[in-house]
Amino acid sequence: MFRPLIQSWKRLPTPVAAHSMRSTSNGGNCSLKLANKVAVVTGSTNGIGFSIARRLAQDGAHVVISSRKQQNVDRAVATLKKEGLGVSGTVCHVGKAEDRERLVRLGVYNVSKTALLGLTKTLAVELAPKSIRVNCINLVAAQSHEAGCSRWSSGC
């Protein structure tokens, strides 16, 4: 019954992987395509979602990790922070309106924080030749540092 179908499949051309247009990176990309961007990734504590979150962070985005379970969020955030990537996380069950609102608020907060940091860095470079120093205080980093965090970052 399936023999004619299988025989017709054998006549199809073999896919050629060598001609793939897929972009690859080992994370050592110096031109961060997503610098000063924020990515909110749901279901991103393991599997494909985690891999997507990691790649977005490797390309320079600040990634907001989310999952229905706090321990999964904590584990994923810790793993990516150990790699030196910019991430934060929150519990979010996308079926619950209050969880979705919290996720969006966190994303908006990180967008504004990223924009402020980007503006500060740009102004610092432009104004340095005039001996003008530009500073930006990140309250989350300051609070984390006071709480015993070993390095300055956007949370520990």
Biotite code that builds the C-alpha atoms (Angstrom):
import biotite.structure as struc

atoms = struc.array([
    struc.Atom([0.000, 0.000, 0.000], chain_id="A", res_id=1, res_name="MET", atom_name="CA", element="C"),
    struc.Atom([2.803, 2.484, 0.878], chain_id="A", res_id=2, res_name="PHE", atom_name="CA", element="C"),
    struc.Atom([5.340, 1.089, -1.584], chain_id="A", res_id=3, res_name="ARG", atom_name="CA", element="C"),
    struc.Atom([4.451, 3.492, -4.471], chain_id="A", res_id=4, res_name="PRO", atom_name="CA", element="C"),
    struc.Atom([4.610, 6.446, -2.070], chain_id="A", res_id=5, res_name="LEU", atom_name="CA", element="C"),
    struc.Atom([8.022, 5.407, -0.715], chain_id="A", res_id=6, res_name="ILE", atom_name="CA", element="C"),
    struc.Atom([9.369, 4.864, -4.231], chain_id="A", res_id=7, res_name="GLN", atom_name="CA", element="C"),
    struc.Atom([8.229, 8.363, -5.267], chain_id="A", res_id=8, res_name="SER", atom_name="CA", element="C"),
    struc.Atom([10.018, 9.840, -2.222], chain_id="A", res_id=9, res_name="TRP", atom_name="CA", element="C"),
    struc.Atom([13.256, 8.167, -3.301], chain_id="A", res_id=10, res_name="LYS", atom_name="CA", element="C"),
    struc.Atom([13.115, 10.073, -6.583], chain_id="A", res_id=11, res_name="ARG", atom_name="CA", element="C"),
    struc.Atom([12.987, 13.465, -4.844], chain_id="A", res_id=12, res_name="LEU", atom_name="CA", element="C"),
    struc.Atom([16.210, 15.492, -4.924], chain_id="A", res_id=13, res_name="PRO", atom_name="CA", element="C"),
    struc.Atom([18.391, 15.272, -1.834], chain_id="A", res_id=14, res_name="THR", atom_name="CA", element="C"),
    struc.Atom([18.473, 18.484, 0.244], chain_id="A", res_id=15, res_name="PRO", atom_name="CA", element="C"),
    struc.Atom([21.818, 20.258, 0.057], chain_id="A", res_id=16, res_name="VAL", atom_name="CA", element="C"),
    struc.Atom([22.818, 21.574, 3.485], chain_id="A", res_id=17, res_name="ALA", atom_name="CA", element="C"),
    struc.Atom([25.952, 23.243, 2.128], chain_id="A", res_id=18, res_name="ALA", atom_name="CA", element="C"),
    struc.Atom([23.828, 25.928, 0.433], chain_id="A", res_id=19, res_name="HIS", atom_name="CA", element="C"),
    struc.Atom([22.005, 26.918, 3.587], chain_id="A", res_id=20, res_name="SER", atom_name="CA", element="C"),
    struc.Atom([21.628, 30.660, 4.107], chain_id="A", res_id=21, res_name="MET", atom_name="CA", element="C"),
    struc.Atom([21.263, 30.270, 7.866], chain_id="A", res_id=22, res_name="ARG", atom_name="CA", element="C"),
    struc.Atom([23.377, 32.657, 9.883], chain_id="A", res_id=23, res_name="SER", atom_name="CA", element="C"),
    struc.Atom([25.448, 31.040, 12.593], chain_id="A", res_id=24, res_name="THR", atom_name="CA", element="C"),
    struc.Atom([27.498, 32.401, 15.440], chain_id="A", res_id=25, res_name="SER", atom_name="CA", element="C"),
    struc.Atom([29.446, 30.961, 18.306], chain_id="A", res_id=26, res_name="ASN", atom_name="CA", element="C"),
    struc.Atom([28.510, 33.880, 20.548], chain_id="A", res_id=27, res_name="GLY", atom_name="CA", element="C"),
    struc.Atom([31.820, 35.652, 19.980], chain_id="A", res_id=28, res_name="GLY", atom_name="CA", element="C"),
    struc.Atom([30.201, 38.148, 17.630], chain_id="A", res_id=29, res_name="ASN", atom_name="CA", element="C"),
    struc.Atom([31.810, 41.561, 18.108], chain_id="A", res_id=30, res_name="CYS", atom_name="CA", element="C"),
    struc.Atom([29.108, 43.398, 16.160], chain_id="A", res_id=31, res_name="SER", atom_name="CA", element="C"),
    struc.Atom([26.174, 42.954, 18.499], chain_id="A", res_id=32, res_name="LEU", atom_name="CA", element="C"),
    struc.Atom([23.187, 43.246, 16.195], chain_id="A", res_id=33, res_name="LYS", atom_name="CA", element="C"),
    struc.Atom([20.706, 43.575, 19.066], chain_id="A", res_id=34, res_name="LEU", atom_name="CA", element="C"),
    struc.Atom([22.609, 45.986, 21.317], chain_id="A", res_id=35, res_name="ALA", atom_name="CA", element="C"),
    struc.Atom([20.255, 48.395, 23.124], chain_id="A", res_id=36, res_name="ASN", atom_name="CA", element="C"),
    struc.Atom([17.269, 46.119, 22.404], chain_id="A", res_id=37, res_name="LYS", atom_name="CA", element="C"),
    struc.Atom([15.103, 44.132, 24.815], chain_id="A", res_id=38, res_name="VAL", atom_name="CA", element="C"),
    struc.Atom([13.642, 40.724, 23.985], chain_id="A", res_id=39, res_name="ALA", atom_name="CA", element="C"),
    struc.Atom([10.793, 39.200, 26.001], chain_id="A", res_id=40, res_name="VAL", atom_name="CA", element="C"),
    struc.Atom([10.744, 35.428, 25.508], chain_id="A", res_id=41, res_name="VAL", atom_name="CA", element="C"),
    struc.Atom([7.943, 33.325, 27.003], chain_id="A", res_id=42, res_name="THR", atom_name="CA", element="C"),
    struc.Atom([8.552, 29.678, 27.868], chain_id="A", res_id=43, res_name="GLY", atom_name="CA", element="C"),
    struc.Atom([12.271, 30.385, 27.797], chain_id="A", res_id=44, res_name="SER", atom_name="CA", element="C"),
    struc.Atom([13.689, 28.363, 30.682], chain_id="A", res_id=45, res_name="THR", atom_name="CA", element="C"),
    struc.Atom([14.548, 25.216, 28.738], chain_id="A", res_id=46, res_name="ASN", atom_name="CA", element="C"),
    struc.Atom([14.546, 23.655, 25.294], chain_id="A", res_id=47, res_name="GLY", atom_name="CA", element="C"),
    struc.Atom([14.039, 25.772, 22.208], chain_id="A", res_id=48, res_name="ILE", atom_name="CA", element="C"),
    struc.Atom([12.845, 28.803, 24.190], chain_id="A", res_id=49, res_name="GLY", atom_name="CA", element="C"),
    struc.Atom([16.026, 28.781, 26.296], chain_id="A", res_id=50, res_name="PHE", atom_name="CA", element="C"),
    struc.Atom([18.196, 28.455, 23.183], chain_id="A", res_id=51, res_name="SER", atom_name="CA", element="C"),
    struc.Atom([16.382, 31.388, 21.574], chain_id="A", res_id=52, res_name="ILE", atom_name="CA", element="C"),
    struc.Atom([16.813, 33.491, 24.719], chain_id="A", res_id=53, res_name="ALA", atom_name="CA", element="C"),
    struc.Atom([20.539, 32.634, 24.866], chain_id="A", res_id=54, res_name="ARG", atom_name="CA", element="C"),
    struc.Atom([21.080, 33.543, 21.215], chain_id="A", res_id=55, res_name="ARG", atom_name="CA", element="C"),
    struc.Atom([19.235, 36.846, 21.526], chain_id="A", res_id=56, res_name="LEU", atom_name="CA", element="C"),
    struc.Atom([21.385, 37.710, 24.562], chain_id="A", res_id=57, res_name="ALA", atom_name="CA", element="C"),
    struc.Atom([24.565, 36.650, 22.729], chain_id="A", res_id=58, res_name="GLN", atom_name="CA", element="C"),
    struc.Atom([23.585, 39.059, 19.963], chain_id="A", res_id=59, res_name="ASP", atom_name="CA", element="C"),
    struc.Atom([23.410, 41.898, 22.507], chain_id="A", res_id=60, res_name="GLY", atom_name="CA", element="C"),
    struc.Atom([19.763, 42.071, 23.587], chain_id="A", res_id=61, res_name="ALA", atom_name="CA", element="C"),
    struc.Atom([18.729, 42.248, 27.216], chain_id="A", res_id=62, res_name="HIS", atom_name="CA", element="C"),
    struc.Atom([16.459, 39.205, 27.504], chain_id="A", res_id=63, res_name="VAL", atom_name="CA", element="C"),
    struc.Atom([13.499, 38.855, 29.852], chain_id="A", res_id=64, res_name="VAL", atom_name="CA", element="C"),
    struc.Atom([13.155, 35.140, 30.682], chain_id="A", res_id=65, res_name="ILE", atom_name="CA", element="C"),
    struc.Atom([9.760, 33.792, 31.741], chain_id="A", res_id=66, res_name="SER", atom_name="CA", element="C"),
    struc.Atom([8.200, 30.541, 32.842], chain_id="A", res_id=67, res_name="SER", atom_name="CA", element="C"),
    struc.Atom([5.305, 29.351, 34.982], chain_id="A", res_id=68, res_name="ARG", atom_name="CA", element="C"),
    struc.Atom([7.674, 28.156, 37.739], chain_id="A", res_id=69, res_name="LYS", atom_name="CA", element="C"),
    struc.Atom([9.964, 30.432, 39.747], chain_id="A", res_id=70, res_name="GLN", atom_name="CA", element="C"),
    struc.Atom([12.682, 27.786, 40.182], chain_id="A", res_id=71, res_name="GLN", atom_name="CA", element="C"),
    struc.Atom([12.898, 27.379, 36.394], chain_id="A", res_id=72, res_name="ASN", atom_name="CA", element="C"),
    struc.Atom([13.209, 31.154, 35.945], chain_id="A", res_id=73, res_name="VAL", atom_name="CA", element="C"),
    struc.Atom([15.905, 31.357, 38.634], chain_id="A", res_id=74, res_name="ASP", atom_name="CA", element="C"),
    struc.Atom([17.906, 28.492, 37.096], chain_id="A", res_id=75, res_name="ARG", atom_name="CA", element="C"),
    struc.Atom([17.752, 29.895, 33.547], chain_id="A", res_id=76, res_name="ALA", atom_name="CA", element="C"),
    struc.Atom([18.650, 33.435, 34.631], chain_id="A", res_id=77, res_name="VAL", atom_name="CA", element="C"),
    struc.Atom([21.579, 32.173, 36.730], chain_id="A", res_id=78, res_name="ALA", atom_name="CA", element="C"),
    struc.Atom([22.882, 30.031, 33.858], chain_id="A", res_id=79, res_name="THR", atom_name="CA", element="C"),
    struc.Atom([22.815, 32.877, 31.350], chain_id="A", res_id=80, res_name="LEU", atom_name="CA", element="C"),
    struc.Atom([24.272, 35.412, 33.801], chain_id="A", res_id=81, res_name="LYS", atom_name="CA", element="C"),
    struc.Atom([27.206, 33.024, 34.404], chain_id="A", res_id=82, res_name="LYS", atom_name="CA", element="C"),
    struc.Atom([27.836, 33.326, 30.657], chain_id="A", res_id=83, res_name="GLU", atom_name="CA", element="C"),
    struc.Atom([27.984, 37.102, 31.073], chain_id="A", res_id=84, res_name="GLY", atom_name="CA", element="C"),
    struc.Atom([24.695, 37.716, 29.284], chain_id="A", res_id=85, res_name="LEU", atom_name="CA", element="C"),
    struc.Atom([22.171, 40.441, 30.131], chain_id="A", res_id=86, res_name="GLY", atom_name="CA", element="C"),
    struc.Atom([19.040, 38.739, 31.407], chain_id="A", res_id=87, res_name="VAL", atom_name="CA", element="C"),
    struc.Atom([16.291, 39.157, 33.963], chain_id="A", res_id=88, res_name="SER", atom_name="CA", element="C"),
    struc.Atom([13.301, 36.953, 34.624], chain_id="A", res_id=89, res_name="GLY", atom_name="CA", element="C"),
    struc.Atom([9.811, 36.676, 35.992], chain_id="A", res_id=90, res_name="THR", atom_name="CA", element="C"),
    struc.Atom([7.129, 34.076, 36.516], chain_id="A", res_id=91, res_name="VAL", atom_name="CA", element="C"),
    struc.Atom([4.507, 34.275, 33.783], chain_id="A", res_id=92, res_name="CYS", atom_name="CA", element="C"),
    struc.Atom([1.628, 31.986, 32.951], chain_id="A", res_id=93, res_name="HIS", atom_name="CA", element="C"),
    struc.Atom([0.497, 33.472, 29.631], chain_id="A", res_id=94, res_name="VAL", atom_name="CA", element="C"),
    struc.Atom([-3.046, 32.294, 30.351], chain_id="A", res_id=95, res_name="GLY", atom_name="CA", element="C"),
    struc.Atom([-3.275, 34.710, 33.309], chain_id="A", res_id=96, res_name="LYS", atom_name="CA", element="C"),
    struc.Atom([-3.853, 38.390, 32.589], chain_id="A", res_id=97, res_name="ALA", atom_name="CA", element="C"),
    struc.Atom([-1.982, 39.612, 35.684], chain_id="A", res_id=98, res_name="GLU", atom_name="CA", element="C"),
    struc.Atom([1.081, 37.548, 34.733], chain_id="A", res_id=99, res_name="ASP", atom_name="CA", element="C"),
    struc.Atom([1.049, 38.937, 31.187], chain_id="A", res_id=100, res_name="ARG", atom_name="CA", element="C"),
    struc.Atom([0.800, 42.483, 32.548], chain_id="A", res_id=101, res_name="GLU", atom_name="CA", element="C"),
    struc.Atom([3.784, 41.906, 34.854], chain_id="A", res_id=102, res_name="ARG", atom_name="CA", element="C"),
    struc.Atom([5.806, 40.487, 31.959], chain_id="A", res_id=103, res_name="LEU", atom_name="CA", element="C"),
    struc.Atom([5.020, 43.479, 29.757], chain_id="A", res_id=104, res_name="VAL", atom_name="CA", element="C"),
    struc.Atom([5.825, 45.933, 32.593], chain_id="A", res_id=105, res_name="ARG", atom_name="CA", element="C"),
    struc.Atom([9.184, 44.228, 33.115], chain_id="A", res_id=106, res_name="LEU", atom_name="CA", element="C"),
    struc.Atom([9.871, 44.388, 29.392], chain_id="A", res_id=107, res_name="GLY", atom_name="CA", element="C"),
    struc.Atom([8.954, 48.093, 29.251], chain_id="A", res_id=108, res_name="VAL", atom_name="CA", element="C"),
    struc.Atom([11.154, 48.797, 32.286], chain_id="A", res_id=109, res_name="TYR", atom_name="CA", element="C"),
    struc.Atom([14.095, 47.070, 30.637], chain_id="A", res_id=110, res_name="ASN", atom_name="CA", element="C"),
    struc.Atom([13.476, 48.929, 27.368], chain_id="A", res_id=111, res_name="VAL", atom_name="CA", element="C"),
    struc.Atom([13.603, 52.286, 29.153], chain_id="A", res_id=112, res_name="SER", atom_name="CA", element="C"),
    struc.Atom([16.642, 51.225, 31.207], chain_id="A", res_id=113, res_name="LYS", atom_name="CA", element="C"),
    struc.Atom([18.442, 50.007, 28.078], chain_id="A", res_id=114, res_name="THR", atom_name="CA", element="C"),
    struc.Atom([17.602, 53.232, 26.250], chain_id="A", res_id=115, res_name="ALA", atom_name="CA", element="C"),
    struc.Atom([18.928, 55.310, 29.150], chain_id="A", res_id=116, res_name="LEU", atom_name="CA", element="C"),
    struc.Atom([22.152, 53.311, 29.286], chain_id="A", res_id=117, res_name="LEU", atom_name="CA", element="C"),
    struc.Atom([22.585, 53.603, 25.517], chain_id="A", res_id=118, res_name="GLY", atom_name="CA", element="C"),
    struc.Atom([22.039, 57.352, 25.670], chain_id="A", res_id=119, res_name="LEU", atom_name="CA", element="C"),
    struc.Atom([24.513, 57.654, 28.538], chain_id="A", res_id=120, res_name="THR", atom_name="CA", element="C"),
    struc.Atom([27.193, 55.694, 26.660], chain_id="A", res_id=121, res_name="LYS", atom_name="CA", element="C"),
    struc.Atom([26.698, 57.746, 23.488], chain_id="A", res_id=122, res_name="THR", atom_name="CA", element="C"),
    struc.Atom([26.833, 61.057, 25.337], chain_id="A", res_id=123, res_name="LEU", atom_name="CA", element="C"),
    struc.Atom([29.923, 59.950, 27.276], chain_id="A", res_id=124, res_name="ALA", atom_name="CA", element="C"),
    struc.Atom([31.806, 59.263, 24.041], chain_id="A", res_id=125, res_name="VAL", atom_name="CA", element="C"),
    struc.Atom([30.639, 62.471, 22.362], chain_id="A", res_id=126, res_name="GLU", atom_name="CA", element="C"),
    struc.Atom([31.359, 64.724, 25.338], chain_id="A", res_id=127, res_name="LEU", atom_name="CA", element="C"),
    struc.Atom([34.645, 63.164, 26.524], chain_id="A", res_id=128, res_name="ALA", atom_name="CA", element="C"),
    struc.Atom([36.787, 65.346, 24.196], chain_id="A", res_id=129, res_name="PRO", atom_name="CA", element="C"),
    struc.Atom([35.289, 68.401, 25.953], chain_id="A", res_id=130, res_name="LYS", atom_name="CA", element="C"),
    struc.Atom([36.239, 66.973, 29.382], chain_id="A", res_id=131, res_name="SER", atom_name="CA", element="C"),
    struc.Atom([32.584, 66.457, 30.280], chain_id="A", res_id=132, res_name="ILE", atom_name="CA", element="C"),
    struc.Atom([31.813, 63.311, 32.246], chain_id="A", res_id=133, res_name="ARG", atom_name="CA", element="C"),
    struc.Atom([28.396, 61.646, 31.829], chain_id="A", res_id=134, res_name="VAL", atom_name="CA", element="C"),
    struc.Atom([27.068, 59.385, 34.577], chain_id="A", res_id=135, res_name="ASN", atom_name="CA", element="C"),
    struc.Atom([24.012, 57.207, 34.931], chain_id="A", res_id=136, res_name="CYS", atom_name="CA", element="C"),
    struc.Atom([22.802, 55.649, 38.164], chain_id="A", res_id=137, res_name="ILE", atom_name="CA", element="C"),
    struc.Atom([21.079, 52.294, 37.801], chain_id="A", res_id=138, res_name="ASN", atom_name="CA", element="C"),
    struc.Atom([19.070, 51.832, 40.986], chain_id="A", res_id=139, res_name="LEU", atom_name="CA", element="C"),
    struc.Atom([18.655, 48.077, 40.485], chain_id="A", res_id=140, res_name="VAL", atom_name="CA", element="C"),
    struc.Atom([22.404, 47.614, 40.171], chain_id="A", res_id=141, res_name="ALA", atom_name="CA", element="C"),
    struc.Atom([23.035, 49.859, 43.167], chain_id="A", res_id=142, res_name="ALA", atom_name="CA", element="C"),
    struc.Atom([20.545, 47.923, 45.306], chain_id="A", res_id=143, res_name="GLN", atom_name="CA", element="C"),
    struc.Atom([22.013, 44.601, 44.156], chain_id="A", res_id=144, res_name="SER", atom_name="CA", element="C"),
    struc.Atom([25.535, 45.790, 44.996], chain_id="A", res_id=145, res_name="HIS", atom_name="CA", element="C"),
    struc.Atom([24.440, 46.890, 48.472], chain_id="A", res_id=146, res_name="GLU", atom_name="CA", element="C"),
    struc.Atom([22.813, 43.465, 48.963], chain_id="A", res_id=147, res_name="ALA", atom_name="CA", element="C"),
    struc.Atom([26.194, 41.777, 48.480], chain_id="A", res_id=148, res_name="GLY", atom_name="CA", element="C"),
    struc.Atom([26.261, 41.137, 44.740], chain_id="A", res_id=149, res_name="CYS", atom_name="CA", element="C"),
    struc.Atom([29.840, 40.535, 43.598], chain_id="A", res_id=150, res_name="SER", atom_name="CA", element="C"),
    struc.Atom([29.613, 42.604, 40.429], chain_id="A", res_id=151, res_name="ARG", atom_name="CA", element="C"),
    struc.Atom([27.658, 45.548, 39.084], chain_id="A", res_id=152, res_name="TRP", atom_name="CA", element="C"),
    struc.Atom([24.956, 44.374, 36.709], chain_id="A", res_id=153, res_name="SER", atom_name="CA", element="C"),
    struc.Atom([21.264, 44.816, 36.118], chain_id="A", res_id=154, res_name="SER", atom_name="CA", element="C"),
    struc.Atom([20.394, 42.629, 39.096], chain_id="A", res_id=155, res_name="GLY", atom_name="CA", element="C"),
    struc.Atom([22.047, 39.508, 40.466], chain_id="A", res_id=156, res_name="CYS", atom_name="CA", element="C"),
])
